[in-house]
Amino acid sequence: MRHNVNPTHSLEELIKLKRLFPGKIRLWGAFKGEKLIAGVCNFSANPKVVLAFYISHDEDYQEYRAVNLLFYEIMKRYQDEGFKFLDFGIFTVNMDPNWGLARFKENFGARGIFRDTFYKDL
């Protein structure tokens, strides 16, 4: 909502993907009491790479830096499981760079790159 874009997957599609690929899709949540205040949905792309596909938090609880804590725990867990890389995903919205998101990801040691996109009219 904040960036005025729709998620790539519907909830039904995510549930179907989870059924098709059990153990490859994980949802991580940070709670304050019973309230979910942040979440990360990861896809295990291959035995070495985990992709952080969806990242979200409740703005009302920003002071807790729950997403930061989640990524700390996510990195520890996946490293223990033998993964070598965490792909933080894109930092663009509708092809425009979101520099705040880029800085957030770079604070964890990530490195941003721009990908060239080619279109072919058929």
DOBA-657013 format. One record per residue (C-alpha): residue number from 0; x, y, z. Coordinates in pm, whole numbers. Layout:
BEGIN
   resi        x        y        z
    NUM        X        Y        Z
...
This chain:
BEGIN
   resi        x        y        z
      0        0        0        0
      1      278      242       91
      2      436      217     -253
      3      104      188     -440
      4      190     -152     -592
      5       30     -493     -567
      6      214     -800     -437
      7      343    -1041     -698
      8      137    -1326     -551
      9     -213    -1345     -412
     10     -259    -1516      -77
     11     -410    -1814     -258
     12     -104    -1838     -484
     13      132    -1828     -186
     14      -63    -2103      -13
     15      -49    -2313     -332
     16      327    -2253     -368
     17      379    -2352       -4
     18      190    -2678      -71
     19      391    -2744     -389
     20      726    -2662     -230
     21      707    -2750      140
     22     1015    -2634      326
     23     1113    -2395       45
     24      891    -2107      155
     25      910    -1974      509
     26      727    -1693      679
     27      910    -1524      964
     28      724    -1303     1208
     29      814    -1061     1485
     30      556    -1010     1756
     31      498     -764     2035
     32      287     -972     2265
     33       20    -1126     2043
     34       52     -859     1771
     35      243     -934     1450
     36      452     -621     1387
     37      684     -739     1108
     38      720    -1026      867
     39      952    -1163      601
     40      860    -1430      348
     41     1162    -1617      211
     42     1194    -1853      -85
     43     1479    -2106      -84
     44     1592    -2068     -445
     45     1854    -2346     -435
     46     2079    -2513     -175
     47     2298    -2200     -152
     48     2058    -1906     -195
     49     1760    -1775        2
     50     1554    -1492     -147
     51     1376    -1242       79
     52     1070    -1198     -139
     53      830    -1006       86
     54      932     -771      368
     55      675     -584      574
     56      629     -406      904
     57      367     -209     1094
     58      468      159     1086
     59      319      207     1434
     60      594      -18     1577
     61      888      115     1375
     62     1084      206     1689
     63     1132     -166     1765
     64     1323     -224     1438
     65     1155     -563     1413
     66     1259     -620     1050
     67     1622     -570     1150
     68     1582     -830     1424
     69     1411    -1070     1184
     70     1694    -1045      933
     71     1949    -1105     1208
     72     1766    -1423     1309
     73     1705    -1525      946
     74     2075    -1491      859
     75     2182    -1692     1164
     76     1936    -1973     1091
     77     2008    -2004      722
     78     2383    -1992      781
     79     2344    -2278     1031
     80     2151    -2468      761
     81     2437    -2429      513
     82     2305    -2149      292
     83     2574    -1915      159
     84     2375    -1619       22
     85     2075    -1412      121
     86     1930    -1227     -176
     87     1752     -920      -37
     88     1557     -878     -359
     89     1494     -563     -554
     90     1502     -206     -427
     91     1292      -53     -700
     92      925       37     -716
     93      781       45    -1067
     94     1139       48    -1201
     95     1237      355     -993
     96     1505      311     -724
     97     1388      332     -363
     98     1710      465     -210
     99     1586      425      148
    100     1521       56       87
    101     1860       24      -81
    102     2033      178      223
    103     1840      -52      458
    104     1960     -359      270
    105     2315     -227      232
    106     2335     -181      611
    107     2334     -561      632
    108     2627     -581      391
    109     2419     -626       77
    110     2532     -473     -248
    111     2282     -328     -492
    112     2302     -370     -865
    113     2088     -248    -1150
    114     1978     -507    -1402
    115     1937     -424    -1766
    116     1594     -504    -1901
    117     1529     -582    -2264
    118     1195     -601    -2437
    119     1129     -772    -2765
    120      820     -686    -2962
    121      678     -998    -3122
